[in-house]
Amino acid sequence: MPENIDIAVNKLIALLKGNFERLSAILDGTRVGIVVSGGLDSSIIAHFARLSFKDPIFLSLAGKESQDKPYLDILENYLETNIEIVDSANFNEQDIKNTKDILIKAGVEENLMQLSLGLGFYLLGQRAQTLKVTHILTGQGSDEIFGGYTRYKHYAGDLKNYLKNDYEIVGGADYKRDNAIFNSFNMQIINPYEEKDFLNYALDISPSLKLYSQNGKIIEKYILRLVAQKLKLPSEIVWRPKKAFQYSSRMQKNLAAYLGIKI
């Protein structure tokens, strides 16, 4: 294990802490919402949000038999507050049409995955609007920055540049979609992992600390897991395997069933 891993972990924590201190001052007096899934990325954001904002609102999309629900229960206990659960099966034709219109206007590719993600955030935006939320925080960007996708484990080239390029392409498309959805509810989206100083430092970290090989197994987002461990998040969340939002929430399965699409 490289000797500088502790330095990198402490630096990431310091950058996130500083980011939230600035956000706390800027957003003082506003209603802040945080999208959580019980996964690593959003739970770290939730940890800092709990310490930084007055009465933050935590929201999650979770359908029947959602893979996220057990972890949301753990996170809820850790945060010592209720998480607003939005049912990923509770949508109608108008919700789908509105989501499609927003995505088309934003120039986002219209396919089942993008529509599932867009509709999921649309349902969260609906609930957040009723709760008077004006700013919404997410854990978006982390997977590209820290190597969270399976394809990174098998990449044989220059992984550092691959992650940077992937962040610019995939991360940029994700932000365009999510920003358009929440803007339609007059909310500003904030992604703390994409704050400039944190982003630049994180992208420069060696890929060997992001996809860490241990006993013949590659642990994705390893250094971010060490950040969560140092923050004393529940171990079940720290070491939870990566689960994509549209699958773990059952959003894509519910939408496909509604549209009559076999997946």
C-alpha positions as CSV (number, residue, x, y, z in Angstrom):
1,M,0.0,0.0,0.0
2,P,1.5,3.4,-1.0
3,E,2.8,5.4,2.0
4,N,0.9,8.5,1.1
5,I,-2.6,7.0,1.4
6,D,-3.2,8.5,4.8
7,I,-2.2,12.0,3.5
8,A,-4.6,11.6,0.5
9,V,-7.5,10.5,2.8
10,N,-6.9,13.4,5.2
11,K,-6.7,15.8,2.2
12,L,-10.0,14.6,0.7
13,I,-11.7,15.0,4.1
14,A,-10.3,18.5,4.5
15,L,-11.4,19.6,1.1
16,L,-14.9,18.3,1.6
17,K,-15.1,19.9,5.0
18,G,-14.0,23.2,3.6
19,N,-16.5,22.9,0.8
20,F,-19.3,22.4,3.2
21,E,-18.2,25.3,5.4
22,R,-18.5,27.5,2.4
23,L,-21.8,26.0,1.4
24,S,-23.1,26.5,5.0
25,A,-22.4,30.2,4.8
26,I,-23.8,30.6,1.3
27,L,-27.0,28.6,1.9
28,D,-27.7,29.9,5.4
29,G,-31.5,30.5,5.7
30,T,-32.4,28.3,2.8
31,R,-34.0,24.8,2.7
32,V,-31.4,22.2,1.7
33,G,-32.3,18.7,0.5
34,I,-29.9,15.8,0.1
35,V,-30.5,12.9,-2.2
36,V,-29.4,9.7,-0.5
37,S,-29.4,6.0,-1.5
38,G,-27.7,4.3,1.4
39,G,-24.6,4.0,-0.8
40,L,-21.1,5.2,-0.1
41,D,-21.1,8.4,-2.2
42,S,-24.3,10.0,-1.0
43,S,-23.8,8.8,2.6
44,I,-20.6,10.8,2.9
45,I,-22.4,13.9,1.5
46,A,-25.2,13.2,4.1
47,H,-22.6,13.1,6.9
48,F,-21.3,16.5,6.1
49,A,-24.7,17.9,5.4
50,R,-26.0,16.8,8.8
51,L,-23.1,18.8,10.4
52,S,-23.3,21.8,8.2
53,F,-27.0,22.7,7.7
54,K,-29.9,23.5,9.9
55,D,-32.7,20.9,9.5
56,P,-31.6,19.4,6.2
57,I,-34.0,17.2,4.4
58,F,-32.8,13.8,3.3
59,L,-34.7,12.2,0.4
60,S,-34.4,8.8,-1.3
61,L,-36.0,6.9,-4.2
62,A,-36.9,3.4,-3.1
63,G,-39.5,1.1,-4.6
64,K,-40.9,-2.2,-3.3
65,E,-38.1,-4.7,-2.8
66,S,-35.6,-2.0,-3.3
67,Q,-32.0,-3.1,-2.6
68,D,-31.4,0.3,-1.0
69,K,-34.0,0.0,1.8
70,P,-31.8,-2.0,4.4
71,Y,-29.0,0.5,3.9
72,L,-31.3,3.5,4.2
73,D,-32.5,2.1,7.5
74,I,-28.9,2.0,8.7
75,L,-28.2,5.5,7.4
76,E,-31.4,6.8,9.0
77,N,-30.2,5.5,12.3
78,Y,-26.7,7.0,11.8
79,L,-28.1,10.4,10.9
80,E,-30.6,10.3,13.7
81,T,-33.3,11.7,11.5
82,N,-36.0,10.5,9.1
83,I,-35.4,10.0,5.4
84,E,-38.2,11.0,3.1
85,I,-38.9,7.9,0.9
86,V,-40.3,8.5,-2.6
87,D,-41.8,5.4,-4.1
88,S,-40.2,4.6,-7.5
89,A,-43.5,3.0,-8.7
90,N,-45.6,6.0,-7.9
91,F,-45.6,7.9,-11.2
92,N,-48.1,8.4,-14.1
93,E,-48.2,9.2,-17.8
94,Q,-47.9,12.9,-17.2
95,D,-44.7,12.5,-15.1
96,I,-43.2,10.5,-17.9
97,K,-44.2,13.1,-20.5
98,N,-42.8,16.0,-18.4
99,T,-39.6,14.2,-17.9
100,K,-39.2,13.4,-21.6
101,D,-39.9,17.1,-22.4
102,I,-37.2,18.2,-20.0
103,L,-34.7,15.8,-21.3
104,I,-35.4,16.6,-25.0
105,K,-35.1,20.4,-24.3
106,A,-31.8,19.8,-22.5
107,G,-30.5,17.7,-25.4
108,V,-30.2,14.5,-23.4
109,E,-30.3,11.2,-25.3
110,E,-33.7,9.6,-24.8
111,N,-33.3,5.9,-23.9
112,L,-34.6,3.7,-21.1
113,M,-31.6,4.3,-18.8
114,Q,-31.7,8.1,-19.2
115,L,-35.4,8.2,-18.9
116,S,-35.2,6.1,-15.7
117,L,-32.6,8.3,-14.2
118,G,-34.5,11.5,-15.3
119,L,-37.8,10.2,-14.0
120,G,-36.2,9.2,-10.7
121,F,-34.9,12.6,-10.1
122,Y,-38.2,14.1,-11.3
123,L,-40.1,12.2,-8.6
124,L,-37.5,13.4,-6.0
125,G,-37.9,16.9,-7.2
126,Q,-41.7,16.8,-6.9
127,R,-41.4,15.7,-3.3
128,A,-38.6,18.2,-2.5
129,Q,-40.7,21.0,-3.9
130,T,-43.6,20.2,-1.5
131,L,-41.0,20.5,1.3
132,K,-39.9,24.0,0.2
133,V,-36.4,22.8,-0.8
134,T,-34.5,25.3,-2.8
135,H,-31.1,23.6,-3.1
136,I,-30.5,19.9,-3.6
137,L,-27.2,18.1,-3.0
138,T,-26.2,14.8,-4.6
139,G,-23.3,12.4,-4.6
140,Q,-23.1,12.6,-8.4
141,G,-19.6,12.5,-10.1
142,S,-18.0,10.2,-7.6
143,D,-18.1,7.0,-9.8
144,E,-16.2,8.6,-12.6
145,I,-13.7,10.4,-10.2
146,F,-13.0,7.4,-8.0
147,G,-13.4,4.5,-10.4
148,G,-16.8,3.1,-9.4
149,Y,-17.8,1.4,-12.6
150,T,-17.0,-2.2,-13.6
151,R,-15.4,-1.1,-16.9
152,Y,-12.6,0.6,-15.0
153,K,-11.5,-2.7,-13.5
154,H,-10.7,-4.2,-16.9
155,Y,-9.1,-1.1,-18.5
156,A,-5.5,-1.9,-19.6
157,G,-4.5,1.6,-20.7
158,D,-3.7,4.9,-18.9
159,L,-6.5,4.7,-16.3
160,K,-5.9,8.2,-14.8
161,N,-6.5,9.8,-18.2
162,Y,-9.4,7.5,-18.9
163,L,-11.1,8.5,-15.6
164,K,-10.6,12.2,-16.4
165,N,-12.0,11.8,-19.9
166,D,-14.9,9.7,-18.7
167,Y,-15.7,12.3,-16.0
168,E,-15.8,15.1,-18.7
169,I,-18.0,13.1,-21.0
170,V,-20.2,11.0,-18.7
171,G,-20.2,13.4,-15.8
172,G,-21.0,16.3,-18.1
173,A,-24.0,14.5,-19.5
174,D,-25.2,13.5,-16.1
175,Y,-25.0,17.1,-14.8
176,K,-26.9,18.4,-17.8
177,R,-29.7,15.9,-17.2
178,D,-29.9,16.3,-13.4
179,N,-29.6,20.1,-13.6
180,A,-32.4,20.3,-16.1
181,I,-34.7,18.2,-14.0
182,F,-34.2,20.1,-10.7
183,N,-34.2,23.5,-12.5
184,S,-37.7,22.6,-13.6
185,F,-38.7,22.7,-9.9
186,N,-36.8,26.0,-9.4
187,M,-34.1,24.2,-7.4
188,Q,-30.3,24.5,-7.7
189,I,-28.4,21.3,-7.8
190,I,-25.0,21.1,-6.0
191,N,-22.6,18.2,-6.4
192,P,-19.9,18.6,-3.7
193,Y,-17.6,16.0,-5.3
194,E,-17.4,18.2,-8.4
195,E,-16.3,21.4,-6.5
196,K,-13.2,22.6,-8.3
197,D,-10.5,22.1,-5.7
198,F,-11.8,18.7,-4.6
199,L,-12.3,17.5,-8.2
200,N,-8.8,18.5,-9.3
201,Y,-7.1,16.9,-6.3
202,A,-9.2,13.7,-6.5
203,L,-8.7,13.2,-10.3
204,D,-4.9,13.4,-9.7
205,I,-4.8,10.6,-7.1
206,S,-3.2,7.4,-8.4
207,P,-5.7,4.9,-9.8
208,S,-4.1,2.3,-7.6
209,L,-5.7,4.0,-4.6
210,K,-9.1,4.0,-6.3
211,L,-9.2,0.5,-7.7
212,Y,-7.2,-1.3,-5.0
213,S,-6.1,-4.9,-5.5
214,Q,-6.4,-7.0,-2.4
215,N,-6.2,-10.8,-2.3
216,G,-6.9,-11.1,-6.0
217,K,-10.0,-8.9,-5.8
218,I,-10.3,-5.3,-7.0
219,I,-12.1,-2.9,-4.5
220,E,-13.5,0.0,-6.4
221,K,-13.5,3.5,-4.9
222,Y,-11.1,2.2,-2.2
223,I,-9.7,5.5,-1.1
224,L,-13.3,7.0,-0.8
225,R,-14.2,4.0,1.4
226,L,-11.3,4.8,3.6
227,V,-12.6,8.4,3.8
228,A,-16.0,7.1,4.9
229,Q,-14.3,4.7,7.4
230,K,-12.3,7.6,9.0
231,L,-15.6,9.6,9.2
232,K,-17.0,6.6,11.2
233,L,-19.8,5.9,8.8
234,P,-21.5,2.5,9.4
235,S,-19.3,-0.3,8.0
236,E,-22.2,-1.8,6.1
237,I,-22.3,1.4,4.0
238,V,-18.5,1.8,3.8
239,W,-18.0,-1.5,2.2
240,R,-21.3,-1.8,0.3
241,P,-20.8,-2.9,-3.3
242,K,-21.6,-0.4,-6.0
243,K,-25.2,-0.4,-7.1
244,A,-26.5,1.9,-9.9
245,F,-29.3,4.2,-8.8
246,Q,-31.7,3.2,-11.5
247,Y,-31.3,-0.5,-10.6
248,S,-31.1,-0.4,-6.8
249,S,-34.1,1.9,-6.5
250,R,-36.0,-0.4,-9.0
251,M,-36.8,2.8,-11.0
252,Q,-35.8,1.2,-14.4
253,K,-37.6,-2.0,-13.7
254,N,-40.8,-0.2,-12.7
255,L,-40.6,2.1,-15.7
256,A,-39.9,-0.7,-18.1
257,A,-42.9,-2.7,-16.8
258,Y,-45.1,0.4,-17.2
259,L,-44.0,0.9,-20.8
260,G,-44.2,-2.8,-21.6
261,I,-40.5,-3.2,-22.2
262,K,-38.8,-6.4,-21.4
263,I,-35.4,-6.1,-19.7
